[in-house]
Amino acid sequence: MFNKIQQSSQKASTTKPQKLHLSQGQLFQGRIIKFFPNNIAALQLGNKTVSAKLEAPLSAGQTYWLEVVRAGGIPQLKILDDNSVRRGEQQTQAQVLQQLGIPANKVNDILIRHLATEQIPFTKEVFEKGAQLLLQTETITKEGLQTLTTLLQKNLPLTQESFQAIKAVERSQAPLIQQIAELHSSLQLIEKDNPSLRSYVNGLQNIMKETQMVEGKHPLFHLLHSVSSQGVSQDIREGATQLLQRTGLITGSDSVDKLFELFKAQLIDPTNRASVSKLWPFLLQNGTGGIPIDSMDGKTVFQLLHSRLDQPVNKGDQQQQLQLLLQLFQSKESAKNVTQTLLSMQHSLQHFSSQEKSAIAYMWNQTVSNEQENVRSTIASQFMRIITGVGYLQERELSQFFQGQLSFNEENRGARLKSLLLQLNQLQLSKEMKEKVGLVLHRLTGQQLLAQEQQGPIQQTVLQIPLQLGDWQTEMTVQWEGRKSTNGKIDPDHCRILFYLNLTQLQETIIDVHIQKKVLSVQVFNEHEKPNGLIHALLPLLKKKLSEMGYTLSSIKWVQFQEQKILKANSAQQAYAQRQGYEGVDVRI
């Protein structure tokens, strides 16, 4: 997704004028758009429009090759070719190469045409380095020219390392975590013959483990907890009872007390020993794990065991937990049907009582109970560990270490993915394995190179975070935009944050957050129906946590779009960042 976001941001930026930075010796092909009084004209260079004072007879609507004679103050330009003697585009480009003293050959001809079409400023030195890169990397193709264009537009070093890094990002299709997993599997296959690789296999395993987002207990567990607890309101307990009737756990005239007494009886039934041991292994000790179950009522037993239930890592474990629990409640419903029933509730809230709505809100809030405490978000902390573990901050950490600002031991350094890849790249591995290591390494480096961009006073930062949601391998790309504050960082009180996610159920989702004077407005772009129940349930918690940090939530808007419309109208780009452009460059010709 990272490369798509970069491309979409670049395309979106073409709709607004950009600030033009020219250097002495640069050449470019620009078009005269129209004239104004006092010999002022509008000159177009790609998506850049500049005000130009003309001191030579030029014609509106014509394209000219221009050279920057002086860049300081008001840049002065020299016309390279004469409009009156041109006999076609091909001959003009040949004349430019000739004036630069560059031989005409296949690579140079292709490159000069590409730079003219894209209207990218360049010097003779830059041109020669670019042509050499295309030859060295054997990518005299449309893709190779696109990679070179990115290097030039981002003002990145024209080296093979930078070229390969940007190419790896632009051509990547699979999520980064999937590439890491494939490399891990490949190393495991050859580890038996090469035991020295074990530390690298373990290192990759630890990094992958960190990207795993814990699934958490199934919502039904929280519903059962609310109906059995005296710590929740009467309305929530009554609503939870009604919801359990909808799921089929409570049938007919059965009471809540009877439901939990049935659970208690099944819990101590020897025939259920295998199921109980999977849910609560400690109960195998002395039959009940030292808990006086016989002297406790069913509700108390469930409350005690609910708090000691392991958190499932993935969706499969969660569904297995639920199925075992349903068996202990002697329910004939399957875990899949119960899950579907609970999920469907958020789309039909108008058919539920006020007590049921309160119980639904409580149930969904409990699924993010780790965010309830007045401490730093556990999810945010995990994201920071992933960012550090992948190695995005490795160069900065090394710089701080050498300046004595950071304590950095060998163990910590080896725990970074980029560090592991650099070490692997120095080993004697097969050509195929070297390519796999290099592909991930180049991609990480490419993402670092593309992570920041300055557009006028606006700073833009893009970061990709690999994630595993159960068995779903995906990534979250976060894009920050805003003015820099006095400490050199983006001002958190006046900025824009975009989250790009590809989720299991909701699939491609964009969350656009605008912050002005600590007031947030949020837009969610997705092709699915708005999950009213879920938003209604989690909104109070979101407002509360934002308020604790000094922010106010003003609105949340769900924008539903159809994928086929996006492909035709490019309306998805409207959800991406629209970079602000800046005019005001006067050019004397």
N, C-alpha and C positions, 0 to 999 in steps of 0.2 A: 504493500500500500504506500510505502514511503515514496517510491519513485512517481506514483500517480499523483500524490499530493504536491510534490515538487513541480511536476509538469503542469498541474492545474493552477498552482499559484503563479507560475510563469505566464500561462495563458491569460489568467485573470488580470495580471498586471499590465498586459498589452492594451487594455481598455482605458488606461489612464496615462497621461504624459509622465515621463520619468526625467530625473535630473541627469544632464549630460556632463560627463567628466571626460575632458580631452587632454591628451598629452602631446608634447612636441614630437613631430615625426610621424604621428598617426595618419592613416589614410582611411577614407570611408566613402561610400557612395550615398549621396543624399539627394532628395527631390525637392524642388521649389514648389510649395503648395500654392501660395498666393502673395500678392503684393499689397503693401499698405503705403500711406503717404510718407514722404521724406525718405524714400529709398529703403524702407523697412519691408522685409519679407518674412514669411513663415517657412522654415526649412525643416523637412521631415527626415529623420534618421531612424528607421525601424519604428518603434513605438515612442520615440522621443521627438518632441517638437520644440524648436528653439527659435527665438527672435533673432534675425540676422540683418545687419546693416550692409547693403550691397554697395561695393565700390568697383564692380565690374559688370558689364552688360550680360545679364542672364535672362532666361526665358522661363515663365511660369509653366509648371507641368512637366518640365524636363528634369532629367537625372544627371548628376555630375559627380565625377571623381574629384575629391578634395583632399588636400594635405594640410595638416596643422603646422603652420610656420612658427607661431608663438602661442603658448598656452596660458601664460600669465595674464591676469586682468581680463580684458576682452580678447578672447582667442582670435587670431587672424588666420585665415584660410587661403590657400593657393589652389587655383583650378589646375588639375593635372591634364585633363583632356579638353579639347575644344569641340563644342557642340556642332560647329559648322563642318568639321572634317570627319565626324564619326560616320562609319558606314555600317554600323551594327554593333550589337552588344559584345559579340565574340572578339571583334577586332579591338574594341575599347579595352577589354580585359587584357588582351595580349599587349597593348600599348602600356598598360599599367605595369605589367611584369617586366617589360623591356626597360621602362624608366627606372624601375627598382633594381635592375641588373640581375633579375631572377630568371633562370632558364625556363623556357616553355616546355613542359612535359605533362604527362597524364595527371600526376598527383597535383602539380601546381595549377593546372587548368581547372581541375575539379574544385580545388580549394578556393581559388579566386572567384569562381562562379558562386560558390556557396556563401562566401563572405559578402559578395555583392548583393545576393538575394536576401540574406538575413540583415544586411546593412550594419555589419559589425566593424567598428573601428579597429585598426591594427597597424603595427609598424613592420618594417622589413624584417627585423629580428624575430618578432612574434610569428610572422608568416612562415619564415624558414623553420622555426622550432615546431610549429604546427604541422607542416608538411613532413618533417622528420618523424614526428610522433605517429602519424598515420602510416608511414612506411615501416617503422620499427614494430608497431603493434599489429601490422597486417590487417588494418581495419579501414581500408579506403572504401567505405560503404556509407549508406545513409545513417546507420547507427553510430559509426565512428565519427562522422561529421557532427552528429548531435552531441556526442560526448565532448568533442573539441569545442563546440559552441558553448556548452555549459562552463567549461574551464575558462573561456575568454570572458563570458558574461559575469561570472563570479570572481574574475580576477584571481584565479587560482594558478599555482605553479604549473608550467608546461613541462611536466616530467612524466616518465612512464608510470611511476607510482601513483601520481594523482590521476592520470588517465585511466589506469586499471581500476582505481577506487571508484571513480565516478561511473565508469562503465558497469561495474558490479551492482551499483545502486540502481541505475537506470534500466538494467535488464533483469533485475530480480523480480520474480513472480511469486515464489513461495515465501511464507513468513520466515523471518530470521530464526525463530525458535525451531522451525522445521529443518532448516539447514544445519543448525547446531545438533539436533537429534540425529540426523543422518550421518554427520561426522562422528558422533559418539558411537553409533552402531558400527560404522566402518572400522574404527579403532578397536572396538571390542573383538572383532573378528580376527585381527592380527595380533592381539595382545598375548595370546597363548604362546606364540613364537617369539615374542619380544616383550618380556616382563617389564622392561624399563618404561613401557608405555602406560603402565597401570596408574601411575600418579596423574597422567593426563586424562585418562578415562574417568578417574574419580573426580578430577577437577571439573570436567564437563558435566558429570552427573550432579555435582553440587550446584553448579550454575543453573542447570535445568530444574532442579528441585526448588530453587529460590523463585523461579518464574511461575511455579504452580500456585494458583489461587485456590485456597481451601473452599470447598463447596459449601460446607456447613450443614447443619441438621435440616431435615425436611420440614417445611412449614407445618405439617400435621403434628409434629412433635410439639411445636410451640402452641398449637391450638389445644392439644391435650393438656399441656402445662397450664394454659390459662383457665381451662374449665375445672382443673383440680386444685388451683391455688387460691388461697385466701388473700394473697397480696395484690390481686387485681380487683377492679370495681365490679359491682353486681351486674351492671349492664354488659360488661365484657364477658363475664361468666355465662350470662343468659344467652348472649349472642353466639358464643362459642358452642354452647349446647345445641342451639338451632343449626349451626353449621355442621356439627357432627352428625346430626340427623340427615342433613342433605348428602353427606358423604356415605351414609349407610352404616356408620359405626354404631349409632344408637338407633334401634328399630322399635316401632310400636310404642308401647307404654314403658319401655325400659328406662331406668333412671341413670343418672351419672354415677351414683354410688354403686349401682349394680354393675356398670361397665368396668369400673376399676377393681371391684372385688373379683370379677371374672378374670381380669388381667393378673391379679395376685395369685389366684388358683392355678392359672396356666403357668405362671412363673415357677412355682414349686413342683409342678407336675414332672416326674422323671422322664416322661416321653418327650418333653420339650427341652431336654437338657442341651441338645446340640444347638438349637436356635438361641437359647439363653446365653450359652458360652460365646457365641459370635457377637452378641450385643454387649454383654458384660462378663468378660473372662474371669474377673476377680470373684464372681459368685460361685465359681467351682471350688473355692476354698471352703471346706466344711459344709458344702451344699448351698450356703447362702452368703459366703464371704464374711462371716461374722456379724451380719446384719440380722436383728431379731424380726424377720419378716412376719412370723406367725402372730406376734403381738401387735403388729401395726395394721392400720386400715389400708385399703387399696390405694387411695389417693396419696397418702403419705409415702407409701412404697414407690409409686411412680415418680413423685416429686424428687425423692432421694436418688433414684436411678437415672432420671432425666439429666440431672446435673453431672452425672459421672459417665455419660455416654460419649464415646470418642467422636471427634469431628470427622466426618467422611471427607476424603480428599477430592474425589471426583464424582460425577453424576452416577456412575455405575454403583459405587459404594453406597451412595445416598439412597438409591432405589432399593438396593439389597437390604439396607437397614430398615427401610419402611416396610418392605414385604415381610420381614421377620417380625416386626412389631404388629402388623396386621394379623399375623397368625396367632400371636399371643392374645389378641383381642377377639380371636375367632371370627374375624371379618371375612366375608366371601369376596370382597372387592380386591382387585389387583392393585399393586402400587402404581401402575401406569394410569388406571382409571381414576384413582384418588387424586393423583397429581393433576390430571387434566381437569377434574372437577374444581379443584382449588384455583387453578390458573384461569379458568373460564369465569370465575366470580368477578374479576376485575372489570369485565366488559358488560356486566349486567347488574350493576349496583342499584339501579332504580327498582329492582324487584326484591330488594332485601330490606329488612327492618332496620331501624336505627341501631338496635343492639347488635345485629349482625355486622353492620358497617363498622361499628366500634371494634368488634372482635377481629374483623379482617385487617383493620388498620394495625391493631396490636400484633397480629400474627406476622405481617410483613415487616413491621418494625423490629421484631425479634430476630429476623433473619440477618439484620445488620447490628446485632447487639454489641459487637466488638467496637462499634463506632459510638456507643452511647456514653462511655466514660469521658470525663472532662480531661482527657489526655490527647496526645497526638494520635491522629488516625492510624490504625494498624495497617490499613491498606496503603496509605501514603508512605508509611515507614518501609513497607515492603517494596514499593516502587523505587524509593531511594536506594535500597539495597540492590535492586536489579540494575539500576543505572550505574552504580559503582561497580557491581560484579561484572557487568558486560565489558567495562573498561572505557566508557566514554570520557571519564575524568582522569584517565591514567597519566596523560602528559602533564596535566595540571598538578596531580599528586606528586609526580616525580620532581617537578619544578619546586613545589613547596618543601619537599624532602631535602633537596640540595640547598635550599635557603634556610634550613633548620626550622621550618614552620610546621612540619608534620613528622610524626614518628611512623616509620614505615619498615616493617620487618619482611623478611623473605617470604614468610608464609602468607602474609597479606598480599604481597605483590603477585605471588603465584596463583592466588584465588581469582584474579581478574581474567576474564575470557581473552582479552586482547593479548595479555602477557603469555597465556598458555599457547595461543596461536603463534606468537612470535617465536617461542621456544620450540614448538613443533616444527616450524618452518626451517629450523636449523638442523633438524635430525635427518638421518639417511632414510628417507621413505620412498615408496614407489612414486612414479610420475603421477598416477591417478590419485594417490593419497595427497600428494603435494598440491594438486589442483584443487582438491576439496578444502584443504586448509587455507590455501590462498584465496579461494572464493569468499569464504566467511571473513577472512582478515581484510580483504579489499573492501568488502561491503561495510564493515565497521568503520574503516578509515574514511570511506566515501561519505558515510552519514555524519562523521565528525566534520568533514570539510564543508558539507552543505548545511550544517546545523545553525549557523548564524549568518545574517545578512543585514547590512545597514542601508536603509533607503531614506535619505534625508535625515531628519531627526528621529525617524521610526526605526527601532531595533526589532528584528524578527529572529526568533529562535525556534527550531524544530527538532524534536527528539522522539525517537522510536523506542518503545518499551516492549520487549518480547514477553508474551504471556501464554500460560496454559490454563484454560478454563475447563477443568476435568480432562477429557481426552481431546478437547478442541484446541488446536494450536493456532494462535493468532497473535496480534500485536496491537498496541495502542500508540497512536502517534499524537503527540501534543505539540501544538503550535502557539507560541506566545508572540504577541505584537504590542508594542507600546513605546513611549518615550523613555529614554534613560533618565534615571534620577541622579542626584549628585554623587552617589556611591558607585555609579557605573552600571547598575542593574536596572531592569525594567521596573517602572513604578507600579507596584501592585494595586494602587488605588485608582489608576487610570490606565487600563489596558484591555486587551482582548485575548481570550484563550479559546482555542478550538481543539476538541477531542475527536479523533477519528478512530472508530472501532468497528470490528467485524465480529459480531456476537453469534452464539449458537442459534438462538431463537429470533432475535430482532434483526440479525444479519448486519448489513452495512448501516452504520449510525454515525451521525455528525452532531456534536453538541457545541453550540456557538455561545460563548459566555462574554458579554460586554460588561465592563466594570468602569463606572464613572463616579468619582467621589465616594467610593466604597458602596455604591448601589449596583446590584447585579441584575441584569436581564438575561434570560436564558432561552435559546431556541434549540429544539431538538428536531433534526431532519431524519426521517425514516419512512419507508414505504408501507409500514404496517399501521394498523389502527391504533389510536392513542390508548395506552393502558391506564385509563382513568383511575381504576381502583388502586393500582400500585402507586401512582403519583399522589393521589389523595392520602394514602397511608404514610408515605415517606416525607411528604412536604413539611409537616411540623418539625420533624427531626432535622431536616436540611436547614430550615429557617433558624432553629435553635443553635446548631453548630456554627452557622455563619455569624449569628449575632454574638456568639462567644468570642469570635475573632474580630468583631467590630464592623461586620458587613451586613447589609440589608438586601434581602431578595425582593425585587419589585414584581417580577413576572416570570412565568415559564410558559412558553408557547411550543406546541407540538405541530410541526409542519409535515404533513403526509404527502409523499410524492410517488408517482408511478415510475418504475425503472425505464419503461419504454419511452416515456416522455423525456426523461433525462437524456437518453441517448440521442434523441432528435434535436432537442432544444438546448443541450448543454446547461440545463438549469441547475445541475448539481454544482457547477462551478460557483453559483451564487452563494452556496453554503460554505465555500472555502474562503480563505482570507483574501480580501480585496486590498492590495497594497496601495498606500496613498502615494501619489506622484507629486512632483514639485517642478514648477516652471520657473523661468526667470534667467535663462542664460542668453546673453547677447553675443553674437558672433559677427565680427567684422570680416567681410570677404573683399 
